[in-house]
Amino acid sequence: MDHPRARHVELILKQVNALPTLPAVATRLLSLTANEQSEIQDVVDLITTDPALTAKVLSLCRSANLGIRTPIMTVDQAVVMLGFNAIRNAVLSMKVFDTFEESEQASPDSARLCRADFWRHSIAVAVAAENIAKAHPHLPDLNAADAFVCGLLHDIGKLALDMLLPRSYERVIELTKLNRGNIAEFERSIVGIDHHTTGKRLAEQWHLPHKLQDCIWLHGADPSTLPNLDHRRLIGLISLADMMARKLHIGFSGNFQTKDDIASLADQLGLNVKVVHAIEKTLIEDVKNRSSILGLSQVPSRELFYESIQRANEELGRLNNALERRSQVSVEQSKILTAVTDFHAQAVPGRSVQEVIDAVIQSANQTLGQGFFVMLWQPQNEKHNRQWMIRQYLDTSIPREVHEGVDQGSNFPSEFSGGGWQLIDPPPHAPDLAQLDPGGPAAMNLVSIIPWVADYLIQSPDVRKIQMLPLSCGWGTSAILLHDREQLPAWAQLSTLTHTWGAAIAGASQHEGARRLGEELAESNLALAEAQDQLLQAEAMTRLGEMASGAAHEMNNPLAVICGRSQLLARSLDPDSSSHKHAQTIVEQSHRLSDLITALKLCTESVLPDRVPTDIEALLEQTLQNVRESLGELADQVGMEVQLIEPLPNVLLDPVQIKQALSALICNALEASTDATAKIQAQLSEDANHLQIKVSDTGPGMDEHTLAHAMDPFFSAKPAGRQVGMGLTRAQQLALAHGGEVGLCSAPGHGTEATLSLPLDSSLNLTDTP
Amino acid sequence: MVIGSQDLSDKQIFTTGEAADVCKISQQTIIRCFDRGKLKGFRVPGSRFRRIPRDELVRFMRENDIPIESLARGRKRLLIVDDDEQILELFLDVFRDDERFEIKTAGTGYDAGILTEQFRPDLIILDYMLPDVNGNIVCQTIRNNPDMANTKIIIVSGVADQKEVGRLLEAGADGFLKKPFSIDELLKNITQLLQI
């Protein structure tokens, strides 16, 4: 529908809402006459407040031709004589009729809806429906009085449209007549809304019973397309009666669409087709008789309508009762609504499911009364897939710890721990919580559905009393509230509350899921970024390695020439001359450069440890030996102290690589120490999972910057010109290849402690193959 | 070594007299051994003159524990293989004034192969990374030739990978030197391997 048209229709509907309501006096009268304890005087008083009404009641007595000679002059007499029901019906029908009083007399040529013909049609439909209903006493959903009222008022929407938009509606009638078409289609195309919808709005406005509202709204529709309503057959009956009246051309409904499928419709409604045909045959006569009795045969009269309305007597009386009941129901509804409002008032954004469930329990305590409550809920995350969570609440809304003394912390994720939530592994045949039928009434016995849950209700005073209340949301059951209340509000009202609770829990669950998803996304994002960093670094290392490998070959050749030539040069020089010394320097420096290239290459190579069970003490001894050898003549000037804190097991490692790593750490320590001493301690970590070899020195320690970069290739805290630091880089690399690491602990003035930590468990100690 | 006025160290084919000189045994003994097939050789076509190839003579001398020094030359033959001319020149300069060595150089594995056949070096200084073939192949080829069982090989490389070095030594290299090298160390290695 385009926008201007939508606006137009809205405008019409607003006007429908603005149509006069049933006057207050009629409503009041309804309630008075329905109450058996009402005094006649109350009714009389009410009528006498309205002079017009008084006159009409008195004239009604006269036209009713009661065979009384003396005219009735007082309202008291009229009420006594006519009876409550007659008075009420008269007043109601009069008021309905008044509402649609023709403002001006329609000219005979005019296409306007003729009120007399319209009412005649309405009465025909009412009579037909009534007769059919009477003929089928075995169908409890077809009540003759209902049928009559529904038939009478089924086209009330047409009157409303005619009154609101006289000119447009005239055009509708005209075109329908011209095209012999369905009036509703022309209503929709010209006015924008049909009499079905208009009538429904009006019926709502007047608080007519649901049955009546639906008959007004849905009559004429194929019964098979109707929703599964209790009064579906009644609606079909009105359609059938309407069809009959039109076929027989009784009165005028404005509609020219005639379908002769009465038999099939009757069959569809489960009616006796023969009986319906019989009724059809006598319908004209019946309506004529009725009209004649009511004096309607010639001229449409108001009295006829009053009379016909009397047929609706009982139904309208029931309507009144329904109103009464509705007011009772609305008290309960308001309670429920208050509970819902309270529940919503406590809502704050971003509550966890547990918080929402606590709030639900609190709300349940308020509305259903204090007692034993259990919430059964199925978390939606993968970790607890298919697991249920249960929590018991006793009397107060403060949850009790279940299984006190049992350490649940290790079994529960932190968000659930300490709150009395128990995690249940449902048996394989257990239904999916969300699939449990939420449509049923409250009084389902839990034990019959999920007997094993009873095991978790140990705090209940009496498990047999426990019933389940499914809390459902739009896509199923989001949680189940177990309770021991015997009396619950009617399901119709309670469902509002359970849906509210269910939706809140489902919402929180969704929110939690979305939040968790978001968090997981953020986490994996971080991990990805980290992996990418590592990848980049690995890539950089690989490239550096390739370069170093090429450089080692390409650069060592010229270095060999430089170095060799310098040696030859030195030979030719006086050993005591400074030139000789310079030549020697060239030799040394070319060796240094070559070593650096070698180190660089080593550094970038992937390390594959060749693990064998290794005695740590022997390994340390050999390492010291190696260090001494590398120091050559300087070996005597350094101090190395080895300490085995405890007996150590053999460790699966690559002795060559670990010796290399340790040598690097020791050399580093020796160089850092002012007195060239290093202390080496070997021990197991506190959790006994790692071998720790600590190498400490008494040097000046490292500042933060140095510490942060100590492992970087080429980084050296030493004054320029001394050996470049590839040792720690290499040591760290070798440790990582073993699944361990090198940790540095240092502060300026406190020396440095380097810890080589290696896992003892060989399964932790496996590295990826390249 | 000079026997008489003749330098036999380069001689490839020996007469029975020359062989007798080298072995310091009588010519008759040589002839007898030749005729019995203990010393293999050939007769000059169209005559009865016996001739003995150098290899066969060396084998005969070894088999009978005859000191071989008399056959060996006074100078050890070194073949230096490297694709870098500067390196080759460096080596040449290192050994230029050293009377103990006779030097030839090759720039490729192919040249090295030819020269090995012709020059019969006592020791090869071999660059591992050659343009046409890797050092370990050269190593294996030489080792698979029984005639060169006594030829020593020192591999020189700019890349000193422990595992690679291990493989080279397995392939038959006698020593390894990393570039840049100390000349003193190089000479020490050579003299040790050649026992001079």
HADDOCK unambig.tbl for C-alpha pairs under 7 A between the chains (distance, minus, plus):
assign (segid A and resid 552 and name CA) (segid B and resid 158 and name CA) 5.95 0.50 0.50
assign (segid A and resid 552 and name CA) (segid B and resid 159 and name CA) 5.75 0.50 0.50
assign (segid A and resid 553 and name CA) (segid B and resid 158 and name CA) 4.77 0.50 0.50
assign (segid A and resid 553 and name CA) (segid B and resid 159 and name CA) 5.77 0.50 0.50
assign (segid A and resid 556 and name CA) (segid B and resid 158 and name CA) 4.99 0.50 0.50
assign (segid A and resid 556 and name CA) (segid B and resid 179 and name CA) 5.74 0.50 0.50
assign (segid A and resid 556 and name CA) (segid B and resid 180 and name CA) 6.13 0.50 0.50
assign (segid A and resid 557 and name CA) (segid B and resid 158 and name CA) 6.46 0.50 0.50
assign (segid A and resid 557 and name CA) (segid B and resid 179 and name CA) 6.63 0.50 0.50
assign (segid A and resid 559 and name CA) (segid B and resid 180 and name CA) 5.77 0.50 0.50
assign (segid A and resid 560 and name CA) (segid B and resid 179 and name CA) 5.22 0.50 0.50
assign (segid A and resid 560 and name CA) (segid B and resid 180 and name CA) 3.69 0.50 0.50
assign (segid A and resid 560 and name CA) (segid B and resid 181 and name CA) 6.37 0.50 0.50
assign (segid A and resid 561 and name CA) (segid B and resid 86 and name CA) 6.58 0.50 0.50
assign (segid A and resid 561 and name CA) (segid B and resid 87 and name CA) 5.92 0.50 0.50
assign (segid A and resid 561 and name CA) (segid B and resid 90 and name CA) 6.68 0.50 0.50
assign (segid A and resid 563 and name CA) (segid B and resid 180 and name CA) 6.16 0.50 0.50
assign (segid A and resid 564 and name CA) (segid B and resid 90 and name CA) 6.80 0.50 0.50
assign (segid A and resid 564 and name CA) (segid B and resid 183 and name CA) 6.70 0.50 0.50
assign (segid A and resid 565 and name CA) (segid B and resid 90 and name CA) 6.84 0.50 0.50
assign (segid A and resid 591 and name CA) (segid B and resid 180 and name CA) 6.59 0.50 0.50
